[in-house]
Amino acid sequence: MQRKSLWGSYKALAPKTRIWLGVGGMVFATAGMLLSDYIEDKRPATEFEKEQLEMISPVTVVDHQPRTSK
């Protein structure tokens, strides 16, 4: 017996089942975003936590200074 790939197994499902899997994934993601916003409102980050996030952040902000004409 040949094993199916994940995509092959997904394609073998009935179309109605695939729709419900997609809808379920969207509901799960939406609930996660709403719940994380609610938790963040109830318990905001402390200054120590903000400093830790800034230290590990890979983003560096560089201010742009316009060139002067000669």
N, CA, C and O atoms as a Tripos MOL2 file, in Angstrom:
@<TRIPOS>MOLECULE
protein
  280   279    70     0     0
PROTEIN
NO_CHARGES

@<TRIPOS>ATOM
      1 N           0.8370   -1.1860    0.0000 N.3       1 MET1
      2 CA          0.0000    0.0000    0.0000 C.3       1 MET1
      3 C           0.8780    1.2450    0.0000 C.2       1 MET1
      4 O           1.8020    1.3760    0.8030 O.2       1 MET1
      5 N           0.5690    2.1470   -0.9120 N.am      2 GLN2
      6 CA          1.3430    3.3750   -1.0250 C.3       2 GLN2
      7 C           0.7750    4.4280   -0.0780 C.2       2 GLN2
      8 O          -0.4390    4.6020    0.0190 O.2       2 GLN2
      9 N           1.6690    5.1240    0.6180 N.am      3 ARG3
     10 CA          1.2350    6.1520    1.5530 C.3       3 ARG3
     11 C           0.9580    7.4460    0.8060 C.2       3 ARG3
     12 O           1.6660    7.7960   -0.1380 O.2       3 ARG3
     13 N          -0.0900    8.1590    1.2410 N.am      4 LYS4
     14 CA         -0.4300    9.4360    0.6200 C.3       4 LYS4
     15 C           0.3090   10.5620    1.3230 C.2       4 LYS4
     16 O           0.6280   10.4810    2.5090 O.2       4 LYS4
     17 N           0.5720   11.6080    0.5640 N.am      5 SER5
     18 CA          1.1380   12.8010    1.1760 C.3       5 SER5
     19 C           0.0180   13.5410    1.9110 C.2       5 SER5
     20 O          -1.1560   13.1950    1.7800 O.2       5 SER5
     21 N           0.3870   14.5440    2.6710 N.am      6 LEU6
     22 CA         -0.6100   15.3300    3.3980 C.3       6 LEU6
     23 C          -1.5830   15.9810    2.4210 C.2       6 LEU6
     24 O          -2.7930   15.9900    2.6470 O.2       6 LEU6
     25 N          -1.0380   16.5250    1.3280 N.am      7 TRP7
     26 CA         -1.8930   17.1560    0.3210 C.3       7 TRP7
     27 C          -2.8160   16.1290   -0.3310 C.2       7 TRP7
     28 O          -3.9860   16.4140   -0.5890 O.2       7 TRP7
     29 N          -2.2950   14.9570   -0.5930 N.am      8 GLY8
     30 CA         -3.1130   13.9050   -1.1890 C.3       8 GLY8
     31 C          -4.2360   13.4610   -0.2570 C.2       8 GLY8
     32 O          -5.3590   13.2130   -0.6970 O.2       8 GLY8
     33 N          -3.9250   13.3640    1.0220 N.am      9 SER9
     34 CA         -4.9550   13.0030    1.9970 C.3       9 SER9
     35 C          -6.0180   14.0810    2.0860 C.2       9 SER9
     36 O          -7.2110   13.7910    2.1800 O.2       9 SER9
     37 N          -5.5640   15.3450    2.0550 N.am     10 TYR10
     38 CA         -6.5140   16.4680    2.1050 C.3      10 TYR10
     39 C          -7.4240   16.4560    0.8810 C.2      10 TYR10
     40 O          -8.6360   16.6380    1.0010 O.2      10 TYR10
     41 N          -6.8370   16.2390   -0.2980 N.am     11 LYS11
     42 CA         -7.6230   16.2250   -1.5350 C.3      11 LYS11
     43 C          -8.5940   15.0460   -1.5830 C.2      11 LYS11
     44 O          -9.6050   15.1030   -2.2840 O.2      11 LYS11
     45 N          -8.2910   13.9730   -0.8370 N.am     12 ALA12
     46 CA         -9.1540   12.8010   -0.8250 C.3      12 ALA12
     47 C         -10.4090   13.0170    0.0320 C.2      12 ALA12
     48 O         -11.3740   12.2610   -0.0750 O.2      12 ALA12
     49 N         -10.3910   14.0440    0.8740 N.am     13 LEU13
     50 CA        -11.5780   14.3290    1.6930 C.3      13 LEU13
     51 C         -12.7070   14.8540    0.8200 C.2      13 LEU13
     52 O         -12.4740   15.3900   -0.2630 O.2      13 LEU13
     53 N         -13.9110   14.6950    1.2970 N.am     14 ALA14
     54 CA        -15.0700   15.2300    0.5870 C.3      14 ALA14
     55 C         -14.9930   16.7520    0.5890 C.2      14 ALA14
     56 O         -14.5100   17.3400    1.5560 O.2      14 ALA14
     57 N         -15.4660   17.4050   -0.4860 N.am     15 PRO15
     58 CA        -15.4120   18.8690   -0.5450 C.3      15 PRO15
     59 C         -16.0890   19.5470    0.6530 C.2      15 PRO15
     60 O         -15.6060   20.5650    1.1490 O.2      15 PRO15
     61 N         -17.1870   18.9910    1.1040 N.am     16 LYS16
     62 CA        -17.8870   19.5830    2.2450 C.3      16 LYS16
     63 C         -17.0140   19.5290    3.5020 C.2      16 LYS16
     64 O         -17.0120   20.4700    4.2970 O.2      16 LYS16
     65 N         -16.2820   18.4450    3.6810 N.am     17 THR17
     66 CA        -15.3840   18.3080    4.8270 C.3      17 THR17
     67 C         -14.2410   19.3070    4.7400 C.2      17 THR17
     68 O         -13.8540   19.8970    5.7490 O.2      17 THR17
     69 N         -13.6930   19.5060    3.5280 N.am     18 ARG18
     70 CA        -12.6110   20.4780    3.3450 C.3      18 ARG18
     71 C         -13.0960   21.8910    3.6570 C.2      18 ARG18
     72 O         -12.3530   22.6840    4.2350 O.2      18 ARG18
     73 N         -14.3290   22.2130    3.2840 N.am     19 ILE19
     74 CA        -14.8930   23.5320    3.5910 C.3      19 ILE19
     75 C         -14.9820   23.7170    5.0970 C.2      19 ILE19
     76 O         -14.6090   24.7680    5.6180 O.2      19 ILE19
     77 N         -15.4820   22.6920    5.8080 N.am     20 TRP20
     78 CA        -15.6140   22.7950    7.2590 C.3      20 TRP20
     79 C         -14.2560   22.8920    7.9560 C.2      20 TRP20
     80 O         -14.1330   23.5730    8.9740 O.2      20 TRP20
     81 N         -13.2560   22.2290    7.4260 N.am     21 LEU21
     82 CA        -11.9030   22.3640    7.9800 C.3      21 LEU21
     83 C         -11.4000   23.8060    7.8030 C.2      21 LEU21
     84 O         -10.7970   24.3660    8.7180 O.2      21 LEU21
     85 N         -11.6400   24.3960    6.6500 N.am     22 GLY22
     86 CA        -11.2320   25.7790    6.4050 C.3      22 GLY22
     87 C         -11.9690   26.7580    7.3050 C.2      22 GLY22
     88 O         -11.3640   27.6650    7.8740 O.2      22 GLY22
     89 N         -13.2780   26.5710    7.4310 N.am     23 VAL23
     90 CA        -14.0800   27.4480    8.2940 C.3      23 VAL23
     91 C         -13.6240   27.2960    9.7430 C.2      23 VAL23
     92 O         -13.4970   28.2870   10.4610 O.2      23 VAL23
     93 N         -13.3800   26.0720   10.1700 N.am     24 GLY24
     94 CA        -12.9030   25.8320   11.5340 C.3      24 GLY24
     95 C         -11.5640   26.5030   11.7960 C.2      24 GLY24
     96 O         -11.3480   27.0600   12.8730 O.2      24 GLY24
     97 N         -10.6730   26.4560   10.8320 N.am     25 GLY25
     98 CA         -9.3800   27.1300   10.9730 C.3      25 GLY25
     99 C          -9.5300   28.6340   11.0880 C.2      25 GLY25
    100 O          -8.8410   29.2710   11.8850 O.2      25 GLY25
    101 N         -10.4310   29.2080   10.2920 N.am     26 MET26
    102 CA        -10.6540   30.6540   10.3590 C.3      26 MET26
    103 C         -11.2690   31.0590   11.6950 C.2      26 MET26
    104 O         -10.8950   32.0860   12.2610 O.2      26 MET26
    105 N         -12.2110   30.2610   12.2020 N.am     27 VAL27
    106 CA        -12.8250   30.5480   13.4990 C.3      27 VAL27
    107 C         -11.7820   30.4600   14.6050 C.2      27 VAL27
    108 O         -11.7510   31.3080   15.4980 O.2      27 VAL27
    109 N         -10.9300   29.4440   14.5540 N.am     28 PHE28
    110 CA         -9.8740   29.2740   15.5490 C.3      28 PHE28
    111 C          -8.9120   30.4660   15.5340 C.2      28 PHE28
    112 O          -8.5380   30.9710   16.5930 O.2      28 PHE28
    113 N          -8.5120   30.9140   14.3500 N.am     29 ALA29
    114 CA         -7.5850   32.0460   14.2380 C.3      29 ALA29
    115 C          -8.2280   33.3340   14.7420 C.2      29 ALA29
    116 O          -7.5890   34.1120   15.4500 O.2      29 ALA29
    117 N          -9.4920   33.5640   14.3800 N.am     30 THR30
    118 CA        -10.1950   34.7680   14.8290 C.3      30 THR30
    119 C         -10.3510   34.7710   16.3450 C.2      30 THR30
    120 O         -10.1320   35.7970   16.9890 O.2      30 THR30
    121 N         -10.7240   33.6440   16.9120 N.am     31 ALA31
    122 CA        -10.8620   33.5530   18.3670 C.3      31 ALA31
    123 C          -9.5210   33.8120   19.0490 C.2      31 ALA31
    124 O          -9.4820   34.4700   20.0890 O.2      31 ALA31
    125 N          -8.4370   33.3160   18.4920 N.am     32 GLY32
    126 CA         -7.1180   33.5490   19.0630 C.3      32 GLY32
    127 C          -6.7300   35.0180   19.0460 C.2      32 GLY32
    128 O          -6.1630   35.5200   20.0170 O.2      32 GLY32
    129 N          -7.0300   35.7140   17.9490 N.am     33 MET33
    130 CA         -6.7110   37.1390   17.8820 C.3      33 MET33
    131 C          -7.5450   37.9390   18.8760 C.2      33 MET33
    132 O          -7.0260   38.8290   19.5500 O.2      33 MET33
    133 N          -8.8360   37.6260   18.9690 N.am     34 LEU34
    134 CA         -9.7010   38.3450   19.9070 C.3      34 LEU34
    135 C          -9.3020   38.0660   21.3510 C.2      34 LEU34
    136 O          -9.2890   38.9760   22.1800 O.2      34 LEU34
    137 N          -8.9800   36.8270   21.6510 N.am     35 LEU35
    138 CA         -8.5840   36.4610   23.0090 C.3      35 LEU35
    139 C          -7.2620   37.1220   23.3880 C.2      35 LEU35
    140 O          -7.1040   37.5750   24.5220 O.2      35 LEU35
    141 N          -6.3160   37.1840   22.4620 N.am     36 SER36
    142 CA         -5.0320   37.8140   22.7800 C.3      36 SER36
    143 C          -5.2070   39.3110   23.0110 C.2      36 SER36
    144 O          -4.5450   39.8780   23.8810 O.2      36 SER36
    145 N          -6.0910   39.9660   22.2480 N.am     37 ASP37
    146 CA         -6.3720   41.3880   22.4780 C.3      37 ASP37
    147 C          -7.0060   41.5940   23.8470 C.2      37 ASP37
    148 O          -6.6570   42.5400   24.5530 O.2      37 ASP37
    149 N          -7.9320   40.7210   24.2310 N.am     38 TYR38
    150 CA         -8.6070   40.8190   25.5230 C.3      38 TYR38
    151 C          -7.6060   40.6530   26.6690 C.2      38 TYR38
    152 O          -7.6310   41.4100   27.6390 O.2      38 TYR38
    153 N          -6.7300   39.6600   26.5480 N.am     39 ILE39
    154 CA         -5.7330   39.4210   27.5900 C.3      39 ILE39
    155 C          -4.7580   40.5890   27.6790 C.2      39 ILE39
    156 O          -4.3580   40.9790   28.7760 O.2      39 ILE39
    157 N          -4.3740   41.1450   26.5420 N.am     40 GLU40
    158 CA         -3.4490   42.2760   26.5410 C.3      40 GLU40
    159 C          -4.0770   43.5120   27.1800 C.2      40 GLU40
    160 O          -3.3810   44.2860   27.8370 O.2      40 GLU40
    161 N          -5.3920   43.7090   26.9970 N.am     41 ASP41
    162 CA         -6.0800   44.8250   27.6450 C.3      41 ASP41
    163 C          -6.1600   44.6230   29.1570 C.2      41 ASP41
    164 O          -6.0110   45.5790   29.9190 O.2      41 ASP41
    165 N          -6.3930   43.3950   29.5900 N.am     42 LYS42
    166 CA         -6.5200   43.1080   31.0160 C.3      42 LYS42
    167 C          -5.1780   43.1420   31.7420 C.2      42 LYS42
    168 O          -5.1100   43.5450   32.9030 O.2      42 LYS42
    169 N          -4.1080   42.7190   31.0590 N.am     43 ARG43
    170 CA         -2.7930   42.6770   31.6850 C.3      43 ARG43
    171 C          -1.7500   43.2450   30.7190 C.2      43 ARG43
    172 O          -1.1100   42.5000   29.9770 O.2      43 ARG43
    173 N          -1.5860   44.5730   30.7370 N.am     44 PRO44
    174 CA         -0.6050   45.1720   29.8210 C.3      44 PRO44
    175 C           0.8290   44.7900   30.2060 C.2      44 PRO44
    176 O           1.1010   44.3900   31.3380 O.2      44 PRO44
    177 N           1.7170   44.9210   29.2520 N.am     45 ALA45
    178 CA          3.1160   44.5610   29.4770 C.3      45 ALA45
    179 C           3.7690   45.5450   30.4480 C.2      45 ALA45
    180 O           3.4920   46.7440   30.4160 O.2      45 ALA45
    181 N           4.6410   45.0180   31.3090 N.am     46 THR46
    182 CA          5.3850   45.8640   32.2440 C.3      46 THR46
    183 C           6.5510   46.5120   31.5020 C.2      46 THR46
    184 O           6.8840   46.1270   30.3810 O.2      46 THR46
    185 N           7.1560   47.4880   32.1400 N.am     47 GLU47
    186 CA          8.3140   48.1540   31.5260 C.3      47 GLU47
    187 C           9.4610   47.1660   31.3170 C.2      47 GLU47
    188 O          10.1640   47.2360   30.3090 O.2      47 GLU47
    189 N           9.6510   46.2510   32.2600 N.am     48 PHE48
    190 CA         10.7080   45.2440   32.1320 C.3      48 PHE48
    191 C          10.4750   44.3630   30.9060 C.2      48 PHE48
    192 O          11.4120   44.0710   30.1620 O.2      48 PHE48
    193 N           9.2270   43.9400   30.6950 N.am     49 GLU49
    194 CA          8.9070   43.1060   29.5300 C.3      49 GLU49
    195 C           9.1130   43.8710   28.2320 C.2      49 GLU49
    196 O           9.5780   43.3030   27.2440 O.2      49 GLU49
    197 N           8.7690   45.1650   28.2280 N.am     50 LYS50
    198 CA          8.9810   45.9870   27.0290 C.3      50 LYS50
    199 C          10.4660   46.1330   26.7260 C.2      50 LYS50
    200 O          10.8750   46.0710   25.5660 O.2      50 LYS50
    201 N          11.2770   46.3280   27.7700 N.am     51 GLU51
    202 CA         12.7200   46.4410   27.5750 C.3      51 GLU51
    203 C          13.3130   45.1470   27.0290 C.2      51 GLU51
    204 O          14.1920   45.1780   26.1670 O.2      51 GLU51
    205 N          12.8300   44.0000   27.5330 N.am     52 GLN52
    206 CA         13.3190   42.7160   27.0390 C.3      52 GLN52
    207 C          12.9920   42.5400   25.5560 C.2      52 GLN52
    208 O          13.8280   42.0660   24.7870 O.2      52 GLN52
    209 N          11.7790   42.9220   25.1570 N.am     53 LEU53
    210 CA         11.3980   42.8030   23.7520 C.3      53 LEU53
    211 C          12.2210   43.7160   22.8670 C.2      53 LEU53
    212 O          12.5720   43.3390   21.7490 O.2      53 LEU53
    213 N          12.5380   44.9170   23.3480 N.am     54 GLU54
    214 CA         13.3610   45.8330   22.5690 C.3      54 GLU54
    215 C          14.7720   45.2910   22.3860 C.2      54 GLU54
    216 O          15.3870   45.4920   21.3390 O.2      54 GLU54
    217 N          15.2920   44.5920   23.4170 N.am     55 MET55
    218 CA         16.6520   44.0570   23.3340 C.3      55 MET55
    219 C          16.7620   42.9430   22.3000 C.2      55 MET55
    220 O          17.8030   42.8120   21.6560 O.2      55 MET55
    221 N          15.7220   42.1410   22.1260 N.am     56 ILE56
    222 CA         15.8110   41.0190   21.1850 C.3      56 ILE56
    223 C          15.2120   41.3490   19.8210 C.2      56 ILE56
    224 O          15.1790   40.4980   18.9330 O.2      56 ILE56
    225 N          14.7400   42.5760   19.6560 N.am     57 SER57
    226 CA         14.1060   42.9610   18.3960 C.3      57 SER57
    227 C          15.1460   43.0860   17.2870 C.2      57 SER57
    228 O          16.1650   43.7510   17.4730 O.2      57 SER57
    229 N          14.9080   42.4590   16.1400 N.am     58 PRO58
    230 CA         15.8600   42.5620   15.0380 C.3      58 PRO58
    231 C          15.6750   43.8380   14.2100 C.2      58 PRO58
    232 O          16.4160   44.0600   13.2520 O.2      58 PRO58
    233 N          14.7080   44.6700   14.5610 N.am     59 VAL59
    234 CA         14.4040   45.8610   13.7780 C.3      59 VAL59
    235 C          15.2350   47.0350   14.2920 C.2      59 VAL59
    236 O          15.2630   47.3020   15.4930 O.2      59 VAL59
    237 N          15.9070   47.7310   13.3820 N.am     60 THR60
    238 CA         16.6730   48.9200   13.7310 C.3      60 THR60
    239 C          16.0820   50.0870   12.9590 C.2      60 THR60
    240 O          15.9590   50.0320   11.7350 O.2      60 THR60
    241 N          15.7220   51.1320   13.6680 N.am     61 VAL61
    242 CA         15.1220   52.3010   13.0380 C.3      61 VAL61
    243 C          16.2200   53.3070   12.7490 C.2      61 VAL61
    244 O          17.0050   53.6500   13.6330 O.2      61 VAL61
    245 N          16.2760   53.7800   11.5080 N.am     62 VAL62
    246 CA         17.2620   54.7720   11.1070 C.3      62 VAL62
    247 C          16.5110   55.9890   10.6010 C.2      62 VAL62
    248 O          15.7050   55.8910    9.6750 O.2      62 VAL62
    249 N          16.7780   57.1370   11.2110 N.am     63 ASP63
    250 CA         16.1270   58.3640   10.7710 C.3      63 ASP63
    251 C          16.7680   58.8530    9.4720 C.2      63 ASP63
    252 O          17.9870   58.8170    9.3040 O.2      63 ASP63
    253 N          15.9220   59.3020    8.5750 N.am     64 HIS64
    254 CA         16.3860   59.7960    7.2810 C.3      64 HIS64
    255 C          16.6870   61.2890    7.3920 C.2      64 HIS64
    256 O          15.8580   62.0600    7.8760 O.2      64 HIS64
    257 N          17.8630   61.6920    6.9460 N.am     65 GLN65
    258 CA         18.2070   63.1120    6.9250 C.3      65 GLN65
    259 C          18.3430   63.5160    5.4670 C.2      65 GLN65
    260 O          19.1290   62.9260    4.7250 O.2      65 GLN65
    261 N          17.5810   64.5190    5.0540 N.am     66 PRO66
    262 CA         17.6370   64.9190    3.6420 C.3      66 PRO66
    263 C          19.0100   65.4760    3.2680 C.2      66 PRO66
    264 O          19.6970   66.0800    4.0920 O.2      66 PRO66
    265 N          19.3920   65.2630    2.0170 N.am     67 ARG67
    266 CA         20.6600   65.7620    1.5190 C.3      67 ARG67
    267 C          20.5600   67.2700    1.2960 C.2      67 ARG67
    268 O          19.5020   67.7900    0.9400 O.2      67 ARG67
    269 N          21.6510   67.9440    1.5060 N.am     68 THR68
    270 CA         21.6700   69.3880    1.2560 C.3      68 THR68
    271 C          22.2360   69.6470   -0.1250 C.2      68 THR68
    272 O          23.1660   68.9680   -0.5600 O.2      68 THR68
    273 N          21.6830   70.6170   -0.8050 N.am     69 SER69
    274 CA         22.1590   70.9700   -2.1460 C.3      69 SER69
    275 C          23.4310   71.7820   -2.0440 C.2      69 SER69
    276 O          23.5860   72.5910   -1.1290 O.2      69 SER69
    277 N          24.3560   71.5690   -2.9900 N.am     70 LYS70
    278 CA         25.6180   72.3090   -2.9820 C.3      70 LYS70
    279 C          25.6020   73.4150   -3.9680 C.2      70 LYS70
    280 O          26.5860   74.1430   -4.0950 O.2      70 LYS70
@<TRIPOS>BOND
     1     1     2 1
     2     2     3 1
     3     3     4 2
     4     3     5 am
     5     5     6 1
     6     6     7 1
     7     7     8 2
     8     7     9 am
     9     9    10 1
    10    10    11 1
    11    11    12 2
    12    11    13 am
    13    13    14 1
    14    14    15 1
    15    15    16 2
    16    15    17 am
    17    17    18 1
    18    18    19 1
    19    19    20 2
    20    19    21 am
    21    21    22 1
    22    22    23 1
    23    23    24 2
    24    23    25 am
    25    25    26 1
    26    26    27 1
    27    27    28 2
    28    27    29 am
    29    29    30 1
    30    30    31 1
    31    31    32 2
    32    31    33 am
    33    33    34 1
    34    34    35 1
    35    35    36 2
    36    35    37 am
    37    37    38 1
    38    38    39 1
    39    39    40 2
    40    39    41 am
    41    41    42 1
    42    42    43 1
    43    43    44 2
    44    43    45 am
    45    45    46 1
    46    46    47 1
    47    47    48 2
    48    47    49 am
    49    49    50 1
    50    50    51 1
    51    51    52 2
    52    51    53 am
    53    53    54 1
    54    54    55 1
    55    55    56 2
    56    55    57 am
    57    57    58 1
    58    58    59 1
    59    59    60 2
    60    59    61 am
    61    61    62 1
    62    62    63 1
    63    63    64 2
    64    63    65 am
    65    65    66 1
    66    66    67 1
    67    67    68 2
    68    67    69 am
    69    69    70 1
    70    70    71 1
    71    71    72 2
    72    71    73 am
    73    73    74 1
    74    74    75 1
    75    75    76 2
    76    75    77 am
    77    77    78 1
    78    78    79 1
    79    79    80 2
    80    79    81 am
    81    81    82 1
    82    82    83 1
    83    83    84 2
    84    83    85 am
    85    85    86 1
    86    86    87 1
    87    87    88 2
    88    87    89 am
    89    89    90 1
    90    90    91 1
    91    91    92 2
    92    91    93 am
    93    93    94 1
    94    94    95 1
    95    95    96 2
    96    95    97 am
    97    97    98 1
    98    98    99 1
    99    99   100 2
   100    99   101 am
   101   101   102 1
   102   102   103 1
   103   103   104 2
   104   103   105 am
   105   105   106 1
   106   106   107 1
   107   107   108 2
   108   107   109 am
   109   109   110 1
   110   110   111 1
   111   111   112 2
   112   111   113 am
   113   113   114 1
   114   114   115 1
   115   115   116 2
   116   115   117 am
   117   117   118 1
   118   118   119 1
   119   119   120 2
   120   119   121 am
   121   121   122 1
   122   122   123 1
   123   123   124 2
   124   123   125 am
   125   125   126 1
   126   126   127 1
   127   127   128 2
   128   127   129 am
   129   129   130 1
   130   130   131 1
   131   131   132 2
   132   131   133 am
   133   133   134 1
   134   134   135 1
   135   135   136 2
   136   135   137 am
   137   137   138 1
   138   138   139 1
   139   139   140 2
   140   139   141 am
   141   141   142 1
   142   142   143 1
   143   143   144 2
   144   143   145 am
   145   145   146 1
   146   146   147 1
   147   147   148 2
   148   147   149 am
   149   149   150 1
   150   150   151 1
   151   151   152 2
   152   151   153 am
   153   153   154 1
   154   154   155 1
   155   155   156 2
   156   155   157 am
   157   157   158 1
   158   158   159 1
   159   159   160 2
   160   159   161 am
   161   161   162 1
   162   162   163 1
   163   163   164 2
   164   163   165 am
   165   165   166 1
   166   166   167 1
   167   167   168 2
   168   167   169 am
   169   169   170 1
   170   170   171 1
   171   171   172 2
   172   171   173 am
   173   173   174 1
   174   174   175 1
   175   175   176 2
   176   175   177 am
   177   177   178 1
   178   178   179 1
   179   179   180 2
   180   179   181 am
   181   181   182 1
   182   182   183 1
   183   183   184 2
   184   183   185 am
   185   185   186 1
   186   186   187 1
   187   187   188 2
   188   187   189 am
   189   189   190 1
   190   190   191 1
   191   191   192 2
   192   191   193 am
   193   193   194 1
   194   194   195 1
   195   195   196 2
   196   195   197 am
   197   197   198 1
   198   198   199 1
   199   199   200 2
   200   199   201 am
   201   201   202 1
   202   202   203 1
   203   203   204 2
   204   203   205 am
   205   205   206 1
   206   206   207 1
   207   207   208 2
   208   207   209 am
   209   209   210 1
   210   210   211 1
   211   211   212 2
   212   211   213 am
   213   213   214 1
   214   214   215 1
   215   215   216 2
   216   215   217 am
   217   217   218 1
   218   218   219 1
   219   219   220 2
   220   219   221 am
   221   221   222 1
   222   222   223 1
   223   223   224 2
   224   223   225 am
   225   225   226 1
   226   226   227 1
   227   227   228 2
   228   227   229 am
   229   229   230 1
   230   230   231 1
   231   231   232 2
   232   231   233 am
   233   233   234 1
   234   234   235 1
   235   235   236 2
   236   235   237 am
   237   237   238 1
   238   238   239 1
   239   239   240 2
   240   239   241 am
   241   241   242 1
   242   242   243 1
   243   243   244 2
   244   243   245 am
   245   245   246 1
   246   246   247 1
   247   247   248 2
   248   247   249 am
   249   249   250 1
   250   250   251 1
   251   251   252 2
   252   251   253 am
   253   253   254 1
   254   254   255 1
   255   255   256 2
   256   255   257 am
   257   257   258 1
   258   258   259 1
   259   259   260 2
   260   259   261 am
   261   261   262 1
   262   262   263 1
   263   263   264 2
   264   263   265 am
   265   265   266 1
   266   266   267 1
   267   267   268 2
   268   267   269 am
   269   269   270 1
   270   270   271 1
   271   271   272 2
   272   271   273 am
   273   273   274 1
   274   274   275 1
   275   275   276 2
   276   275   277 am
   277   277   278 1
   278   278   279 1
   279   279   280 2
@<TRIPOS>SUBSTRUCTURE
     1 MET1         2 RESIDUE 1 A MET
     2 GLN2         6 RESIDUE 1 A GLN
     3 ARG3        10 RESIDUE 1 A ARG
     4 LYS4        14 RESIDUE 1 A LYS
     5 SER5        18 RESIDUE 1 A SER
     6 LEU6        22 RESIDUE 1 A LEU
     7 TRP7        26 RESIDUE 1 A TRP
     8 GLY8        30 RESIDUE 1 A GLY
     9 SER9        34 RESIDUE 1 A SER
    10 TYR10       38 RESIDUE 1 A TYR
    11 LYS11       42 RESIDUE 1 A LYS
    12 ALA12       46 RESIDUE 1 A ALA
    13 LEU13       50 RESIDUE 1 A LEU
    14 ALA14       54 RESIDUE 1 A ALA
    15 PRO15       58 RESIDUE 1 A PRO
    16 LYS16       62 RESIDUE 1 A LYS
    17 THR17       66 RESIDUE 1 A THR
    18 ARG18       70 RESIDUE 1 A ARG
    19 ILE19       74 RESIDUE 1 A ILE
    20 TRP20       78 RESIDUE 1 A TRP
    21 LEU21       82 RESIDUE 1 A LEU
    22 GLY22       86 RESIDUE 1 A GLY
    23 VAL23       90 RESIDUE 1 A VAL
    24 GLY24       94 RESIDUE 1 A GLY
    25 GLY25       98 RESIDUE 1 A GLY
    26 MET26      102 RESIDUE 1 A MET
    27 VAL27      106 RESIDUE 1 A VAL
    28 PHE28      110 RESIDUE 1 A PHE
    29 ALA29      114 RESIDUE 1 A ALA
    30 THR30      118 RESIDUE 1 A THR
    31 ALA31      122 RESIDUE 1 A ALA
    32 GLY32      126 RESIDUE 1 A GLY
    33 MET33      130 RESIDUE 1 A MET
    34 LEU34      134 RESIDUE 1 A LEU
    35 LEU35      138 RESIDUE 1 A LEU
    36 SER36      142 RESIDUE 1 A SER
    37 ASP37      146 RESIDUE 1 A ASP
    38 TYR38      150 RESIDUE 1 A TYR
    39 ILE39      154 RESIDUE 1 A ILE
    40 GLU40      158 RESIDUE 1 A GLU
    41 ASP41      162 RESIDUE 1 A ASP
    42 LYS42      166 RESIDUE 1 A LYS
    43 ARG43      170 RESIDUE 1 A ARG
    44 PRO44      174 RESIDUE 1 A PRO
    45 ALA45      178 RESIDUE 1 A ALA
    46 THR46      182 RESIDUE 1 A THR
    47 GLU47      186 RESIDUE 1 A GLU
    48 PHE48      190 RESIDUE 1 A PHE
    49 GLU49      194 RESIDUE 1 A GLU
    50 LYS50      198 RESIDUE 1 A LYS
    51 GLU51      202 RESIDUE 1 A GLU
    52 GLN52      206 RESIDUE 1 A GLN
    53 LEU53      210 RESIDUE 1 A LEU
    54 GLU54      214 RESIDUE 1 A GLU
    55 MET55      218 RESIDUE 1 A MET
    56 ILE56      222 RESIDUE 1 A ILE
    57 SER57      226 RESIDUE 1 A SER
    58 PRO58      230 RESIDUE 1 A PRO
    59 VAL59      234 RESIDUE 1 A VAL
    60 THR60      238 RESIDUE 1 A THR
    61 VAL61      242 RESIDUE 1 A VAL
    62 VAL62      246 RESIDUE 1 A VAL
    63 ASP63      250 RESIDUE 1 A ASP
    64 HIS64      254 RESIDUE 1 A HIS
    65 GLN65      258 RESIDUE 1 A GLN
    66 PRO66      262 RESIDUE 1 A PRO
    67 ARG67      266 RESIDUE 1 A ARG
    68 THR68      270 RESIDUE 1 A THR
    69 SER69      274 RESIDUE 1 A SER
    70 LYS70      278 RESIDUE 1 A LYS
